[in-house]
Amino acid sequence: MEDLALEFIDVSKSFPGVEALKKVNISIQKGTIHAIVGENGAGKSTLMKIAVGELKKDSGTMKIFGKEVNLNSASDGHRYGISLIHQEFSLVPSMSIAENIFLGREPTKGILKFIDKEKILKETEVVMDTLKMSFLPANRKVRDLTVAQRQIVEIAKALSMNSRIIIMDEPTAALTLDETERLFKTIIDLKEQGVTVIFISHRIEEIFEIADNVSVLRDGKSIMTKPIRDTNRDEIVKGMVGRSIELVFPKRDTKREMSSTVLEVRNLTKERQFYEISFKLKRGEILGIAGLVGAGRSEVAMSIFGLNPPDAGEILIDGKTVRINSPFEAIKHGIALLPEDRRELGLIIVRDILENMTLSNLYWDIAKGFFINKNKELKAAEDMKKELSIKASSLKQRVEFLSGGNQQKVVVGKWLMTNPKILIMDEPTRGIDVGAKSEIYNIVRELSNKGISIIFISSELSEVIGVSDRILVMSEGRVVAELSPEGTTEEDILKLAVRKKVS
């Protein structure tokens, strides 16, 4: 069909022991924004890697602009005008915007084939102007850019290769609300220029804001493709998980008393990050911390964990003042931190589940001197894998091949092995699907019921309300409100989170 940009016809792909795609059929129209959703492990990434030539299909047919193609590499995909922007950016921080955009395909001049830097700068300015981002100098280093600006550089790189189909994998995962809005404007501009955008996201509300059509994958199969106006959230979620998810959040026990204070923070301050932060955390309490990206939430968490020592203030555990200048000291005092970026800070992704899970407990329990008690290590990891229902072929499976939800469970398991009494969870459901989110919420509530005190930081206001026993709202480095989740709405929190500091 002439109006189709990309077609998958009975496309299948298998890996050892796993049938990743099973006769997938999806048609994507030219000049539209087409969302593809599904749980982790549904086959989205595999299908998109086939689309750009990073993987070869086992069987079936793929057509680009009506022409049947067999792609053998990413360069083949670029030749046909298709690019994939991965969730983890492929940019070199020490190089400029222009150098990154033309990396590996730099224009040259003269007999000696010197890189034509002037041409690179001019062509970069042209493509940035197309994206209405001409205010970003082409010679600015990528390390000096925000996450949103780096996203734009990735899009510019795709456009510079004359890509007519751009695939974006979780493009808003690390963006603020304002940055997401600006990105959406850029995507709509691309659509108006005739570019086809394939948009992958776990945030279903975004799908209804930006997409024209949506396709749902489940267990490697194409479940449905519909215009976004002809479907709703419930139908999409049911398509993704095979059932309706009505009770996403576990019930909180409103009658349970949480009397003893485990953690108290008094006037914690770090210049240019957060100011005079004070709160108490009860035993078994889930304390939600809400606020926009940049409000200082993560910085406070890292300060409590010893990664970001404060300039002033004090931390008390069980009523006694403690000095925490390193994660080692934090662990000694019973504090654990699930970081915001699990792949960069929470896991060694090229190592297996066993090594990742027991790493934080080697010094405290599993190893004696220079020697690891292998039997003890294996039993502890097996017990934790079973307790958290981690789906993996074995403990020897590398964590990079796990779904986002199972990766997060490995991080949870790693810290539970240290027997913490205070667990700080920073964006614990970022980049994981609806079903896995529900599992994480249940784990959080179960840990709370066992007496572990939890600080739950999230940009998703609905889950802060649904999970927490009490909510703190931060804005511009300060706590501006304390709320009960009962009767609190997302709008209530947002109004407080965006409130400007009164001088």
Secondary structure as UniProt FT lines:
FT   TURN            2..3
FT   STRAND          4..15
FT   TURN            16..17
FT   STRAND          18..29
FT   TURN            30..31
FT   STRAND          33..37
FT   TURN            40..41
FT   HELIX           44..52
FT   STRAND          59..64
FT   TURN            65..66
FT   STRAND          67..69
FT   HELIX           74..79
FT   TURN            80..81
FT   STRAND          82..85
FT   TURN            93..94
FT   HELIX           97..101
FT   TURN            102..104
FT   STRAND          108..109
FT   TURN            110..113
FT   STRAND          114..115
FT   HELIX           117..130
FT   TURN            131..132
FT   TURN            134..135
FT   TURN            138..139
FT   HELIX           142..144
FT   HELIX           147..160
FT   TURN            161..162
FT   STRAND          165..169
FT   TURN            171..174
FT   HELIX           177..192
FT   TURN            193..194
FT   STRAND          196..200
FT   HELIX           204..210
FT   STRAND          213..218
FT   TURN            219..220
FT   STRAND          221..227
FT   HELIX           228..230
FT   HELIX           233..241
FT   TURN            254..255
FT   STRAND          261..270
FT   TURN            271..273
FT   STRAND          274..282
FT   TURN            283..284
FT   STRAND          286..290
FT   TURN            293..294
FT   HELIX           297..304
FT   TURN            305..306
FT   STRAND          312..317
FT   TURN            318..319
FT   STRAND          320..322
FT   HELIX           327..332
FT   TURN            333..334
FT   STRAND          335..338
FT   HELIX           342..346
FT   TURN            349..350
FT   HELIX           353..358
FT   HELIX           359..361
FT   HELIX           362..366
FT   STRAND          367..368
FT   TURN            369..370
FT   STRAND          371..372
FT   HELIX           374..387
FT   TURN            388..389
FT   TURN            395..396
FT   HELIX           399..401
FT   HELIX           404..416
FT   TURN            417..418
FT   STRAND          422..426
FT   TURN            428..431
FT   HELIX           434..449
FT   TURN            450..451
FT   STRAND          453..457
FT   HELIX           461..467
FT   STRAND          470..475
FT   TURN            476..477
FT   STRAND          478..483
FT   TURN            486..487
FT   HELIX           490..497
//
